[in-house]
Amino acid sequence: MRSRKGEKTVSLATVLDLNEASALRGTLMGLRGSNVAIDASGVERIGTLCVQVIMAAAKTWDEDKLSFTFSKVSDAFQKTMQVIGVDISHLLAKEIRQ
């Protein structure tokens, strides 16, 4: 789970539904205090509860003045975020911004 300069990478599950929300929250809160990179490249489906967990974590990391970015995102992940009206462009790693 380690990446560059103390940054920790979290690879998201393929399906992020109601059943995954609690586990996702636990994983993210376990990394509080560290810079975090999210790998969403394998996500095929994501529900709104998991989106809320992710966005709440992004806000928490921002308040803690730590980095919280998406290092990779799947098309399905990005399209779902757009459809539900969540803009993650400010959280995308420079390498994947369009």
FITOR-421037 format. One record per residue (C-alpha): x, y, z; residue number from 1. Coordinates in steps of 0.25 Angstrom, whole numbers. Layout:
x; y; z; k
X; Y; Z; NUM
...
***
This chain:
x; y; z; k
0; 0; 0; 1
12; 9; 0; 2
15; 19; -11; 3
24; 31; -12; 4
28; 39; 0; 5
19; 33; 10; 6
7; 33; 1; 7
-2; 21; 3; 8
-10; 15; -9; 9
-23; 10; -7; 10
-29; 1; -18; 11
-44; 1; -19; 12
-52; -11; -20; 13
-59; -14; -34; 14
-73; -12; -28; 15
-75; -1; -18; 16
-89; -3; -13; 17
-96; -2; 1; 18
-89; -14; 6; 19
-75; -8; 3; 20
-78; 6; 9; 21
-74; 2; 24; 22
-61; -5; 20; 23
-57; 6; 11; 24
-59; 16; 22; 25
-51; 7; 31; 26
-40; 6; 21; 27
-39; 21; 19; 28
-40; 25; 33; 29
-29; 15; 36; 30
-20; 24; 27; 31
-24; 37; 33; 32
-11; 45; 36; 33
-5; 40; 23; 34
-5; 45; 9; 35
-14; 36; 1; 36
-15; 32; -14; 37
-28; 25; -19; 38
-27; 15; -30; 39
-41; 14; -36; 40
-36; 7; -49; 41
-43; -6; -45; 42
-57; 0; -41; 43
-68; -5; -50; 44
-80; 0; -41; 45
-81; 10; -30; 46
-93; 14; -22; 47
-96; 28; -16; 48
-93; 23; -2; 49
-78; 20; -5; 50
-77; 33; -13; 51
-81; 40; 0; 52
-71; 33; 8; 53
-60; 36; -2; 54
-64; 51; -3; 55
-65; 52; 12; 56
-51; 46; 13; 57
-46; 56; 3; 58
-52; 67; 11; 59
-45; 62; 24; 60
-32; 61; 17; 61
-33; 75; 12; 62
-36; 80; 26; 63
-24; 72; 31; 64
-16; 79; 20; 65
-12; 65; 14; 66
-12; 60; 0; 67
-24; 52; -5; 68
-24; 49; -20; 69
-28; 39; -30; 70
-16; 33; -37; 71
-25; 25; -46; 72
-39; 24; -50; 73
-48; 15; -59; 74
-57; 20; -69; 75
-69; 14; -61; 76
-64; 22; -48; 77
-62; 35; -56; 78
-76; 34; -63; 79
-83; 30; -50; 80
-77; 42; -43; 81
-81; 51; -55; 82
-96; 46; -56; 83
-98; 48; -41; 84
-92; 62; -42; 85
-79; 60; -34; 86
-67; 68; -39; 87
-54; 61; -36; 88
-45; 68; -45; 89
-38; 75; -34; 90
-35; 62; -28; 91
-29; 55; -40; 92
-14; 53; -41; 93
-7; 63; -51; 94
-4; 51; -60; 95
-18; 47; -62; 96
-25; 61; -63; 97
-31; 64; -77; 98
***
